Amino acid sequence: MREDIEFDAEGVTLRGWFYKPDDVSGELPCIILTHGFSCTKEMGLEPFAEVFTAAGFACVVYDHRGFGASGTAPGKPRQEIDPWDQIHDCQHAITYAQGRPEVDASRIGVWGSSYSGGNAFVVAAIDRRVKAVCGQVPGVSMRRAFEAGVPEEFWQAAWDGQAADRLARAQGEAPAMIPVVTADPTQPAALPTPDAYEFFSAYEGTAWRNEVTMRSLELNYEPGQFLKFVAPTPLLMVVAEDDNVVTPAEWAKEAFETAAEPKRLVSIPGGHFDAYTGHPFELSSGAARDWFLEHLAQKVAPAPV
């Protein structure tokens, strides 16, 4: 069963879906799911929630603030990706889930993909209400992604553009915007790869918009640095062997080595966006389902008094 939901995140209304199995009663473990860079929940999250729900989990799926059906903070633009806003919103989603009568508040998992895969690791590192976490094709270093994806001769122009945008916004001007993807690889875009264009362009005409603010690209987010703080929360990382969009497999594996046990690394074939369909989806969703079953299926006994 799926129902439309909304909940408060410090004055911003976040909207999404709540899933629960049709034929299961009692308090259920719950998984929080969010999508990646600029994505809306309709861009491939339903199949993951359905896999988890079929295994006996409740799920909360929602759009990030400023995207899709969710609201925006007063005075802030839409289409702006602020990782710490997204991290705090995930914490609000946990609180929302814990307040539902169908949910066992002691059994909360967090699942994120791509950019929000990195977010999921940060949330697990700072919020001990999270009892298991999965990051699928996760972003681990925005600086490395920028340096690998943008020719060095264009770095200064990018930094100058961000500085000029900050000054203009402080003077009351509208934020500068940049396309998420482009069909022309010579033109600037946040994700300037052919497979990114193929994935995102399929959602033209939906709630997804092919733009983000220039400030969304600032290089101040290194979620991989939080991996060493996730333990003792069980950590699963799913890596695409041919990922060349956000986190090449070798970067993800390097970051994974900094995490302490309990942890598991699962490799799937294909590129960054293959995780959402076909055999790679079956492998990734199955690995995440099994990880959450292993660590959330048993009800947590209360601490002795």
DOBANU-614118 format. One record per residue (C-alpha): z, x, y; residue in three letters. Coordinates in steps of 0.1 Angstrom, whole numbers, plus 5000, padded with zeros to 4 digits. Each point is the difference from the previous one (the first is absolute). Layout:
ZXYala ...
% end
This chain:
500050005000met 499250125035arg 501349875033glu 499350095036asp 502950165017ile 501150145033glu 503050205010phe 501550175030asp 499850385007ala 502050055032glu 498149735019gly 496650054983val 498949744975thr 498650154968leu 498049774978arg 498950024964gly 500649874965trp 502949964976phe 499150004963tyr 502249904971lys 499349934963pro 499449644992asp 502249984969asp 502850245008val 503449895013ser 503050195013gly 500150295025glu 496950224997leu 499350365009pro 497750015030cys 497350245011ile 499050055037ile 496250075004leu 498150125031thr 496550135005his 498650315016gly 498450115033phe 498949695020ser 499749794968cys 501149644997thr 501749864969lys 496749824989glu 498450344994met 501050044964gly 503749954998leu 499949664982glu 499050154966pro 503050245001phe 502449725009ala 498649794972glu 500550294975val 503650045011phe 500749635000thr 498649964965ala 502550274989ala 502949795014gly 500450135035phe 500149825033ala 497950165028cys 499950005037val 496650095015val 499550005037tyr 497850135028asp 501250285022his 500949915036arg 497049985022gly 497649944971phe 498849704981gly 502349705002ala 503050185013ser 501250005036gly 500350285025thr 502950125021ala 499949895036pro 498150245022gly 498550184970lys 496349994990pro 498749874968arg 498350244976gln 502550285007glu 501450194970ile 503550135007asp 501450144967pro 503649955010trp 499549645010asp 498449954966gln 502850174982ile 502749795018his 497949694993asp 500150084963cys 503850025003gln 499949655016his 497949884971ala 502750134976ile 502649805019thr 497849694999tyr 499650044963ala 503750054994gln 500749685018gly 497949794977arg 501849824973pro 497450094974glu 500650385005val 502650234986asp 500950205031ala 501050304978ser 496550044985arg 497550075028ile 496950224995gly 497550115027val 496350064993trp 497550135026gly 496450124999ser 498350275021ser 501750025034tyr 502749764988ser 500450214969gly 501550265022gly 502049735018asn 501449894966ala 501450354993phe 501650025035val 501749664995val 501350104966ala 501450325015ala 501949835028ile 500949664985asp 502150014968arg 499449634994arg 496750114985val 500550054963lys 496550124991ala 496950105019val 496350044994cys 497550175023gly 496449954990gln 497450255014val 502650075026pro 499650175034gly 502350305000val 498950195032ser 498249865029met 499550345015arg 498350144969arg 497849694998ala 499050055036phe 499350374997glu 498049954968ala 498049705013gly 499250115036val 498150335007pro 502250255018glu 497750005031glu 500949645006phe 503850034998trp 500650075036gln 497849715011ala 502049774977ala 503350125015trp 498749975035asp 498949654993gly 503449904987gln 501750155031ala 497649825023ala 500749674982asp 503750055004arg 499750055037leu 497649705004ala 502349774980arg 503050115021ala 498049895031gln 499449664985gly 496550044985glu 499049864966ala 500450244971pro 497050214989ala 498749884966met 498150184972ile 498149864971pro 501750024966val 496750074983val 496450065010thr 496750004982ala 498950305021asp 502050314989pro 499250175033thr 502049745019gln 503850015004pro 502149784977ala 503550014986ala 498750024964leu 496550165003pro 499050014963thr 497349804982pro 502449854974asp 502349885028ala 497049835017tyr 499049844967glu 503549864994phe 500849885035phe 496649865009ser 500349754971ala 502749835021tyr 498149965032glu 500449645012gly 503549974985thr 503450055017ala 499450374999trp 498750165032arg 498150335001asn 502150165027glu 503450165006val 501550135031thr 499550375008met 503850054998arg 499949904963ser 498450344993leu 502750225015glu 501150274977leu 503749944999asn 500449854965tyr 500750214969glu 501349764973pro 499750274973gly 503050185016gln 502249714989phe 499250034963leu 502850244994lys 502549745013phe 498949714977val 502150094970ala 502049864984pro 497649705005thr 497350024973pro 496750105015leu 496549934987leu 496950165016met 496549894990val 497350245009val 496249955000ala 498450324987glu 497049985023asp 501849885031asp 498450155031asn 501149745026val 503750035006val 501750234975thr 497950224977pro 501650024966ala 501250365003glu 501949915033trp 501749714983ala 501050214970lys 501450275022glu 502149745019ala 501149844967phe 501450344989glu 502549985029thr 501649684986ala 502950014977ala 500449804968glu 499749734990pro 496350005008lys 496649954983arg 496450105010leu 497149794988val 496450115005ser 497249745000ile 496250075001pro 497949945031gly 500450025037gly 502549865025his 498749644999phe 499449984963asp 503649924994ala 499449645011tyr 497449904974thr 498950054964gly 501550244976his 501850215026pro 501749685012phe 501149924965glu 501550354996leu 501750005034ser 501449654999ser 501150054964gly 501850325008ala 501849845030ala 500949694979arg 501550224973asp 501950215024trp 501649705017phe 500749854966leu 501750324989glu 502250025031his 500449645012leu 499949784970ala 503750034991gln 502449835023lys 502350245018val 503649974989ala 502649975028pro 502050315007ala 503549994984pro 502849905024val 
% end
